[in-house]
Amino acid sequence: MGLELMKITGYLDGDFNTPIPGDPYKVMINPNEIKWNRKILYNEQQPIDSSKPSQKYKNTASDELSFDIVIDCTGVVFSKRIDMATEIKTLEDIVYTYNGKIHRPNYVKIQWGNNMSFKSVLKTFNTNYTLFRPDGSPLRAKVSLSFGEYVSPKR
């Protein structure tokens, strides 16, 4: 079995049953680091007798997943994936662009290997171009993505 690339798939529904038309976005280079944040929120209550404040459970916030991917259009990584505008647009269409059929951006599932499957919605999409052709067109970009976990109201 060869190298498995992270896959980002857009869905039309919050139950993640209906993928959007087209192929999922496969990253060119797997992230070297993934940050998966989990948080529990508490209500800070000051007791009447001025002793230490108590922490009463409020709720568990949704998980957040963030990572950076490198898009390399030099032809070294993938000889046929050399158009930066196409790479960025393909990724944007899956995770960022407003989808008129569902009146919002797509729901997104991030999958990598056998153990990672994160059902989510995009929170941030930041692009940092790092290498350019002599004419100024970008050859390489670092894209920082952040997703919030999505749980269907049915669940």
Secondary structure, DSSP 8 states (H G I E B T S, - for coil): ------EEEEESSTTS-SB-SS--EE-SB--S-EEEE--EEEEEE--TT--S-EEEEEEE---EEEEEEEEE-SSSS-TT---HHHHHHHHHHHHTSEETTTTEE-EEEEEETTTEEEEEEEEEEEEEEEEE-TTS-EEEEEEEEEEEE---TT-
